[in-house]
Amino acid sequence: MERLVLDFTASDESLNRYGYWVRTEGIQTANYERNPVFLLQHNENSLSIGRVCELKKEMGRLTIKVEFDKDDPEAVKIYNKYKNKYMNAVSISFGNIVFTEAEDYIKQGQSRPTVFECELLEISAVSVPGNRNALKLFDETGTEMKLSFLTNNTAMETKKTDATNTDAIEKLKAEIESLKVENEKLKAGATGQNADNKNTDTESTADNTSEMKAELLKIKTLNAETLVDTHINRGALDKGERDFFVKAALSDYMATKTVLEKRKAPDALTKFVTGLGADSSKSETPDLSKMSYGERISYQLAQKHKPENK
């Protein structure tokens, strides 16, 4: 039997049905290419029905060539559904997401932050798509098809894994430092300026610096909250711990991220047993002796920045 191979667009930079888009150049594929599985309906517990034998980034698109397993009846069946146009869509699943809300990366009609960077985890054959342009690329005559597709990662709504907004933060930091330098020059006195002008410029520069610091804090807070909510959604944290870990992330993002990533989500039985007799109205002080080193550091950082009761 000849090889069962089809070409697809796995992702592009159009706005998807969830209100965001994925930057193609930001999709990290190195780890995926070591294990280029092609699954069915994002079922990671099932066997692969094929493999991605070629993957390219071109003109803002992530294109793939999929070889279906000709010795697997299920894979052959799915291949025939694509070949006969009963299916057309594929879908990428990704993690380790870095979001951005920088103006340069926001499209008209967008309602959620842009995925600036992410790690490709797997690609699946799907029935219903979310990205409108991830499709089988060519039919048997070589004609490019124009149907609709999905970047359906149902975990995406509840599994946002990272939110560092690195570019926006670094840009603001640089601008703040530049304003500080300019402010010092103005304080020292600029040649040819009178005192009134210097005072006015100094106040204006100080106002700008204050506004940028506020914007930087806003971005850091968004990062911290998204990080913590990610781990609440996967069951590794209780909602009652949210404020505590948000404060820790604001103080030391990377240390808190490391601690949270090491936390394991309890299975259903553990959740049930732990929940028996629990009184959510009571908030007890954590037992530091039962915490790991990283957890103690995060707790102490949060307490350090906790507002005092007056």
FENWO-V182529 format. One record per backbone hydrogen bond with DSSP energy under -1.0 kcal/mol. NH is the residue of the N-H (numbers start at 0). CO is the residue of the C=O. E is the energy in kcal/mol with one decimal. If there is no record, write none. Layout:
BEGIN
nh:NH co:CO e:E
nh:NH co:CO e:E
END
This chain:
BEGIN
nh:5 co:65 e:-2.2
nh:7 co:63 e:-2.6
nh:8 co:134 e:-2.7
nh:9 co:61 e:-3.0
nh:10 co:61 e:-1.3
nh:15 co:19 e:-2.7
nh:16 co:129 e:-1.5
nh:18 co:15 e:-1.6
nh:22 co:114 e:-2.5
nh:25 co:22 e:-1.0
nh:26 co:23 e:-1.7
nh:27 co:117 e:-3.5
nh:32 co:28 e:-2.7
nh:34 co:31 e:-1.7
nh:36 co:34 e:-2.4
nh:37 co:49 e:-1.8
nh:38 co:122 e:-2.3
nh:40 co:124 e:-3.1
nh:42 co:39 e:-1.5
nh:43 co:41 e:-1.3
nh:45 co:42 e:-1.5
nh:48 co:37 e:-2.3
nh:50 co:66 e:-2.2
nh:51 co:35 e:-2.6
nh:52 co:64 e:-2.0
nh:53 co:64 e:-1.2
nh:55 co:62 e:-2.8
nh:57 co:60 e:-2.5
nh:60 co:57 e:-1.6
nh:61 co:10 e:-3.2
nh:62 co:55 e:-2.5
nh:63 co:7 e:-2.6
nh:64 co:53 e:-2.4
nh:65 co:5 e:-3.1
nh:66 co:50 e:-2.9
nh:67 co:3 e:-3.0
nh:68 co:48 e:-2.5
nh:71 co:68 e:-1.6
nh:75 co:71 e:-2.4
nh:76 co:72 e:-2.1
nh:77 co:73 e:-2.2
nh:78 co:74 e:-2.5
nh:79 co:75 e:-2.3
nh:80 co:76 e:-1.6
nh:81 co:77 e:-1.9
nh:82 co:78 e:-2.9
nh:83 co:79 e:-2.5
nh:84 co:81 e:-1.6
nh:85 co:80 e:-2.8
nh:86 co:80 e:-1.6
nh:89 co:133 e:-1.1
nh:90 co:123 e:-2.0
nh:92 co:121 e:-2.6
nh:94 co:118 e:-2.1
nh:97 co:116 e:-2.9
nh:99 co:113 e:-1.9
nh:104 co:101 e:-2.2
nh:105 co:102 e:-1.6
nh:109 co:106 e:-2.0
nh:110 co:18 e:-1.9
nh:111 co:18 e:-2.2
nh:113 co:99 e:-2.1
nh:114 co:20 e:-2.4
nh:115 co:97 e:-2.1
nh:115 co:113 e:-1.1
nh:116 co:97 e:-1.6
nh:117 co:25 e:-2.2
nh:118 co:94 e:-3.0
nh:119 co:27 e:-2.6
nh:120 co:92 e:-2.9
nh:121 co:92 e:-1.5
nh:122 co:36 e:-1.1
nh:123 co:90 e:-2.9
nh:124 co:38 e:-2.8
nh:125 co:88 e:-1.7
nh:133 co:130 e:-1.2
nh:134 co:132 e:-1.1
nh:135 co:87 e:-1.3
nh:136 co:6 e:-2.4
nh:138 co:142 e:-1.6
nh:141 co:138 e:-1.9
nh:144 co:136 e:-2.1
nh:152 co:150 e:-1.1
nh:155 co:152 e:-3.2
nh:158 co:154 e:-1.7
nh:168 co:164 e:-2.3
nh:169 co:165 e:-2.7
nh:170 co:166 e:-2.4
nh:171 co:167 e:-2.1
nh:172 co:168 e:-2.6
nh:173 co:169 e:-2.3
nh:174 co:170 e:-2.2
nh:175 co:171 e:-2.7
nh:176 co:172 e:-2.5
nh:177 co:173 e:-2.2
nh:178 co:174 e:-2.3
nh:179 co:175 e:-2.2
nh:180 co:176 e:-2.2
nh:181 co:177 e:-2.3
nh:182 co:178 e:-2.5
nh:183 co:179 e:-2.2
nh:184 co:180 e:-2.0
nh:185 co:181 e:-2.2
nh:186 co:182 e:-2.3
nh:187 co:183 e:-2.2
nh:188 co:184 e:-1.2
nh:192 co:189 e:-1.6
nh:197 co:193 e:-2.1
nh:198 co:194 e:-2.4
nh:199 co:195 e:-2.2
nh:200 co:196 e:-2.7
nh:201 co:197 e:-2.5
nh:202 co:198 e:-2.3
nh:203 co:199 e:-2.2
nh:204 co:200 e:-2.7
nh:205 co:201 e:-2.4
nh:206 co:202 e:-2.2
nh:207 co:203 e:-2.2
nh:208 co:204 e:-2.4
nh:209 co:205 e:-2.3
nh:210 co:206 e:-2.4
nh:211 co:207 e:-2.3
nh:212 co:208 e:-2.3
nh:213 co:209 e:-2.1
nh:214 co:210 e:-2.1
nh:215 co:211 e:-2.6
nh:216 co:212 e:-2.4
nh:217 co:213 e:-2.0
nh:218 co:214 e:-2.2
nh:219 co:215 e:-2.5
nh:220 co:216 e:-2.5
nh:221 co:217 e:-2.2
nh:222 co:218 e:-2.5
nh:223 co:219 e:-2.7
nh:224 co:220 e:-2.8
nh:225 co:221 e:-2.4
nh:226 co:222 e:-2.4
nh:227 co:223 e:-2.3
nh:228 co:224 e:-2.7
nh:229 co:225 e:-2.0
nh:230 co:226 e:-1.3
nh:231 co:227 e:-1.8
nh:232 co:228 e:-2.6
nh:233 co:229 e:-1.3
nh:234 co:231 e:-1.3
nh:235 co:230 e:-2.1
nh:236 co:230 e:-1.2
nh:240 co:237 e:-1.7
nh:241 co:238 e:-1.5
nh:244 co:240 e:-2.1
nh:245 co:241 e:-2.4
nh:246 co:242 e:-2.2
nh:247 co:243 e:-1.6
nh:248 co:244 e:-2.4
nh:249 co:245 e:-2.0
nh:250 co:246 e:-1.6
nh:251 co:247 e:-3.0
nh:255 co:251 e:-2.0
nh:256 co:252 e:-2.7
nh:257 co:253 e:-2.4
nh:258 co:254 e:-2.0
nh:259 co:255 e:-2.6
nh:260 co:256 e:-2.3
nh:261 co:257 e:-1.0
nh:270 co:266 e:-2.4
nh:271 co:267 e:-2.1
nh:272 co:268 e:-2.7
nh:273 co:269 e:-2.8
nh:274 co:270 e:-1.8
nh:277 co:274 e:-1.8
nh:281 co:278 e:-1.6
nh:289 co:286 e:-1.6
nh:290 co:287 e:-1.3
nh:295 co:291 e:-2.4
nh:296 co:292 e:-2.1
nh:297 co:293 e:-2.3
nh:298 co:294 e:-2.5
nh:299 co:295 e:-2.7
nh:300 co:296 e:-2.3
nh:301 co:297 e:-2.2
nh:302 co:298 e:-2.6
nh:303 co:299 e:-2.0
nh:304 co:300 e:-1.3
nh:305 co:302 e:-1.2
END
